[in-house]
Structures are given as structure tokens and as C-alpha cells.
Amino acid sequence: MPDAVAMGVVLWDDIVLEDKLCYCYVCTTEEATYGQVILNDGSKSAISDGFGSNPPNATVCKTIDNQLFKKRLLELLVS
């Protein structure tokens, strides 16, 4: 349920347990990878460390409180 989780994070930011700043790039001109989202979390890669000249432009949620999310989602659906 990625869309529901994304909306849950917008509604209830306290469900996020772990997040990470990333630089995200959406391929829009490269035919073979069109639409692909590339994430750079700043960790060591084969090319270089850090984000290079691109500052982080997104916060990626790595872990949420599943039980709290489900509880709140069900409360919304039942009411």
C-alpha cells in the first residue's frame, strides 16, 4: 500500500520511525530508463561519496510504526 502509506505520513508524521535525506532524480530524457526514480542517500557509491553538487531534495521514509498506521487507517475507514 505505498500510496496509503505516503498519505499516512502526510496526515500523521509521528508514524515515521526512521527517515533519510536523499537526492532524487527522475529520468525524463533517457529513453531506456524513462520514469525511473534514482535515489542517492549520500552514502559511499562506486562513483563518489556524498551528494556531489546536488543537495538533498527529498526525505525518504525508511520505517514506519505499522501498528499505529493500521489503527489510524481503520479508524478513518470505519468512521
N, C-alpha and C positions, 0 to 999 in steps of 0.2 A: 504494500500500500504506500508507495512513495509519495503520491500526491496528497493523501490524507496525512501522512507524517509531516510533510512540508507545511501544510496548513496548520497542523497541530503545533508546530514550532512557532509559527507566526502568532497563533492565539495564546499559547501558554509557553513562554520562553523558559519557564522553570523546569520543563521536562527534559531540557538538554543537559546531559551529564558531561559530555566531552565534545569540544569543537576545535577546529583548527583553521587558522588563516591560510588562504591559498590564493594563488593567481590562477584564474580560469580563462581559458581561451576557447572560443567556439570556431571551428573550421567552417569558413563560409566561401572560400575561393578554391580550396584544394578539392578537386573532383573525387579522388579516392577516399577522402576522409570527411566529406561534406556532412555537416551536422554533428560531428563528433565533438565532445567536450573534453579538453585536455586540462588536467589539474596539476599544478606544481605546488607542492606543500612546503617548499623551501628546503627540503632535506637533500642530502647529497645524491646527485644523479650521475649518470655516465658523462654528462656534459660539464656541469658546474655545480657549485654549492649555492644555496640561497635562491632568491628570485631573479637574480640578474638585474636588468634595468626595469623590470616590471614589478611594481609594488602589488601586494595582495589586494584583490578586488572582490573577494567573497569569503564568507565564513561557512565552512562545511561542517555539518553536524556529524560526528562520528558515532556517538552513543546517546540514546535517549532512555528515559525511565519508561519502559514498556508498560508496566502495570498502571502507572499514573496516566499515561496516554490513553490506554484502553478504557480505564474508568471514566475519564472525562469524555471520551468519544461516545461511549454508551449512554452517558447521562444526556448528552445532546440529542442522540437519536431517539431516546425514549421520551424525552420531554415534549 
